[in-house]
Amino acid sequence: MTDSTASVPAALLDAADITVVPLQVVIDGVPHREGVDLCPSALADAMRAGATVSTSQPGPDAFARVYARLAARGAREIVSVHLSSELSGTVTSAQIAAQTCGVPVHVVDSRTVGMGLGFAVLAAARAGAQTDASGGSGDAAARAALRCAASSEVLFAVDTLDHLRRGGRLGPVAAAVGAVLGLRPVLGVRDGRIEVVEKVRTSVRARERVIDASVEAVRRRSTAVAAVHHFDDPALGEEVARVIRDRCGAGLDDVHVAQISAVVGAHVGPGLVAVVVAER
């Protein structure tokens, strides 16, 4: 299982039988569970209209209910893979709930987000299916998630740093790159935190550098899989994916195009282009 910030396309979730715990987005004081009663497109519309937006993680009770449901369905062990503890307290909620579960729960801090997390939980699901057939334990699945997450690179560009700065996900020095110097940074997730990877002059160049660096990341791997995230701009996502496919050729196993989760979207704002590359 994982949380909604993994942004895994529904078809992949269904095929791997992965359970998702939703995080919350609060719009003008009204809470919504993403993927349940809020989609990213509705959030993007609200943000463009000037709504006040914040986010919150699920509490331990939410995790405890899901763990109990999975145990009642026959789960002997649960592997619970979540977004970086540097960005959210979701992992802490999962760890607290795990202490009261009737079956062993392996809580994994992926130290990443988006499909960096998504590829990790998919790797855990594959490993879990293999070890289940051979009588193995959830430890192997948890280790597979950690290996995949550690192999991933997450690079992205946004139209404005204001949302990240207001949400506390970007330090004041990094935020000043855009606000004071007028630069457009290429951002990445490094050791669980959002950092400036490179500084360029325009939004167009920032997107180009995200693509360039992602192609380089694919070429450094013997086999790679990638995902392109957008926030309510599927045409942009498809175009970026096409360019990456064309430039990487046979060196890239697959490129998924996925709308970023509403919770992540609340912190980056419309205009996001993100690419995740991981070992296959």
C-alpha positions in Angstrom: 0.0 0.0 0.0 1.0 3.6 -0.4 -0.4 7.1 -0.1 -2.0 9.3 -2.8 1.1 11.5 -3.4 2.6 8.5 -5.3 0.5 9.6 -8.3 0.4 6.1 -9.8 -1.9 5.8 -12.8 -5.1 3.9 -11.8 -4.4 1.0 -14.3 -1.1 0.3 -12.6 -2.6 0.4 -9.1 -5.3 -2.0 -10.1 -3.0 -4.4 -11.9 -0.7 -4.6 -8.8 -3.6 -4.6 -6.3 -2.1 -1.6 -4.4 -4.2 0.1 -1.7 -3.9 3.9 -1.5 -4.5 6.1 1.6 -5.6 9.6 0.6 -4.1 12.8 1.9 -6.2 15.9 2.4 -6.4 19.2 0.6 -8.2 22.0 2.3 -9.7 24.6 -0.1 -11.1 27.8 1.5 -11.4 25.9 4.8 -13.2 22.9 3.4 -11.3 19.6 3.6 -11.3 17.2 0.7 -9.7 13.7 0.4 -7.8 13.5 -2.9 -8.8 10.8 -5.2 -12.1 10.4 -3.2 -13.9 13.8 -3.5 -11.2 15.9 -5.1 -9.3 15.5 -8.4 -6.2 17.5 -9.4 -8.1 19.3 -12.2 -10.7 20.7 -9.7 -7.9 21.9 -7.4 -6.1 23.6 -10.3 -9.3 25.5 -11.2 -9.6 26.5 -7.5 -6.0 27.7 -7.4 -6.4 29.7 -10.6 -9.5 31.4 -9.0 -7.4 32.5 -6.0 -8.6 30.0 -3.4 -6.7 29.5 -0.2 -5.2 26.0 -0.2 -3.4 23.9 2.4 -2.8 20.2 2.9 -2.7 17.7 5.7 -1.6 14.1 6.2 -3.9 11.2 7.3 -3.8 10.6 11.0 -2.9 7.2 12.6 -6.6 6.3 12.8 -6.9 6.4 9.0 -4.0 4.1 8.6 -5.2 1.8 11.4 -8.5 1.3 9.6 -6.8 0.4 6.3 -4.4 -2.0 8.0 -7.3 -3.7 9.8 -9.2 -4.0 6.5 -6.3 -5.6 4.8 -5.7 -8.0 7.6 -9.4 -9.0 7.6 -9.0 -9.7 3.9 -6.2 -12.2 4.7 -3.0 -10.2 4.5 -0.3 -11.9 6.6 2.1 -8.9 6.3 1.7 -5.3 5.0 4.3 -3.2 3.2 3.3 0.4 3.6 5.4 2.7 1.4 5.1 6.5 1.7 6.4 9.9 0.7 9.5 11.4 2.3 9.3 12.2 6.0 11.1 15.4 5.2 8.0 16.6 3.3 5.2 15.2 5.4 4.3 13.5 8.7 2.5 10.7 6.8 5.2 8.1 7.6 4.9 8.9 11.3 1.2 8.3 11.2 1.8 5.0 9.5 4.4 4.0 12.1 2.0 4.8 15.0 -0.8 2.8 13.4 1.5 -0.1 12.6 2.1 -0.7 16.4 -1.5 -1.7 16.9 -2.0 -3.8 13.8 -2.7 -7.5 14.2 -0.2 -8.4 11.5 3.4 -7.2 10.9 3.6 -3.9 9.0 6.7 -2.8 7.2 6.6 1.0 7.0 9.0 2.4 4.3 10.1 6.0 4.2 10.8 6.4 0.4 12.6 9.7 0.8 10.9 10.8 -2.4 7.5 11.6 -3.8 5.4 11.3 -7.0 6.3 8.3 -9.2 9.7 8.1 -7.3 7.4 6.8 -4.6 5.1 5.1 -7.1 7.8 3.1 -8.8 9.0 2.0 -5.3 5.6 0.7 -4.3 5.3 -1.1 -7.6 8.7 -2.7 -7.0 7.5 -3.8 -3.6 4.3 -5.3 -5.1 6.4 -7.3 -7.7 8.8 -8.5 -5.0 5.9 -9.3 -2.7 4.2 -11.5 -5.3 7.5 -13.4 -5.9 8.3 -13.9 -2.3 4.7 -14.9 -1.5 4.9 -17.7 -4.0 8.2 -18.9 -2.5 7.2 -18.4 1.1 9.2 -15.3 1.7 8.4 -12.4 4.0 7.5 -8.7 3.6 11.1 -7.8 4.4 12.1 -8.5 0.8 9.3 -6.3 -0.5 10.3 -3.5 1.8 13.9 -3.8 0.7 12.8 -3.7 -3.0 10.9 -0.5 -2.4 13.9 1.1 -0.7 16.3 0.1 -3.5 14.0 1.4 -6.2 13.3 4.7 -4.3 17.1 5.2 -3.8 17.6 4.6 -7.6 15.1 7.3 -8.6 15.8 10.8 -9.7 13.0 13.4 -9.5 13.5 16.6 -11.5 10.9 19.3 -12.0 10.2 22.9 -12.9 7.4 25.2 -11.9 6.0 28.5 -13.1 6.4 30.1 -9.7 8.1 29.2 -6.4 5.4 31.0 -4.3 3.4 27.8 -3.6 6.5 25.9 -2.4 7.7 28.8 -0.3 4.3 29.3 1.4 3.9 25.6 2.1 7.4 25.5 3.7 8.7 22.9 1.3 11.4 25.2 -0.1 14.0 27.1 2.1 14.1 30.9 2.0 17.4 31.0 0.1 16.2 28.8 -2.6 12.9 30.7 -2.9 14.8 33.9 -3.3 16.4 32.5 -6.5 13.1 33.2 -8.2 11.7 36.0 -6.2 14.7 38.3 -6.0 17.1 37.2 -8.8 14.4 36.4 -11.3 15.8 33.0 -12.2 13.9 29.9 -13.0 15.4 27.0 -11.0 15.4 23.3 -12.0 14.4 21.5 -8.8 14.9 18.0 -7.5 14.3 15.7 -4.6 17.6 15.0 -2.9 17.8 13.0 0.3 14.1 13.5 0.8 14.1 17.3 0.5 13.4 19.7 -2.4 16.6 21.4 -3.6 17.7 23.7 -6.4 19.6 21.6 -8.9 20.3 24.3 -11.5 19.4 28.0 -12.2 18.3 29.2 -15.6 16.7 32.4 -17.0 13.3 31.3 -18.3 10.6 28.8 -17.7 11.1 27.3 -21.2 14.7 26.7 -20.5 13.9 25.2 -17.1 11.7 22.7 -18.8 14.3 21.9 -21.4 16.9 21.3 -18.6 14.5 18.9 -16.8 14.2 16.9 -20.1 18.0 17.1 -20.7 18.9 15.9 -17.2 16.2 13.2 -17.3 17.6 11.8 -20.6 21.1 11.8 -19.0 19.6 9.9 -16.0 18.2 7.3 -18.3 21.6 6.9 -20.1 23.3 6.3 -16.8 21.2 3.2 -16.2 21.3 -0.2 -17.8 17.5 -0.4 -17.8 15.3 2.5 -16.8 11.6 3.4 -16.5 10.3 7.0 -16.4 7.2 9.0 -15.6 6.2 12.5 -16.6 4.0 14.4 -14.3 1.9 17.4 -15.1 -0.7 19.4 -13.2 -3.9 19.7 -15.3 -2.0 19.9 -18.6 -2.1 16.5 -20.2 -1.0 17.8 -23.6 2.2 19.2 -22.0 2.8 15.9 -20.3 2.4 13.9 -23.5 4.7 16.2 -25.4 7.5 15.9 -22.8 7.0 12.1 -22.7 7.3 12.0 -26.6 10.5 13.9 -26.5 12.0 11.7 -23.9 11.0 8.5 -25.7 12.5 9.8 -29.0 15.8 10.8 -27.4 16.2 7.7 -25.2 15.1 5.0 -27.7 15.7 1.4 -26.6 17.5 2.5 -23.4 14.1 3.4 -21.8 11.7 0.6 -20.8 8.6 2.8 -20.6 7.4 6.3 -20.0 4.2 6.8 -18.0 2.3 10.1 -18.2 0.6 10.8 -14.9 -1.3 13.7 -13.4 0.4 14.7 -10.2 -1.6 14.3 -7.0 -3.7 17.1 -5.8 -1.7 17.4 -2.6 1.6 17.8 -4.5 -0.2 20.1 -6.9 -1.2 22.3 -4.0 2.5 22.9 -3.3 3.8 23.4 -6.8 0.9 25.1 -8.6 -0.2 25.0 -12.2 2.6 24.9 -14.7 4.5 21.9 -13.3 6.6 19.7 -15.4 8.3 16.8 -13.6 10.2 13.7 -14.7 11.0 10.7 -12.6 13.6 8.2 -13.7 14.2 4.9 -11.8 15.9 1.6 -12.3 13.7 -1.0 -13.8 
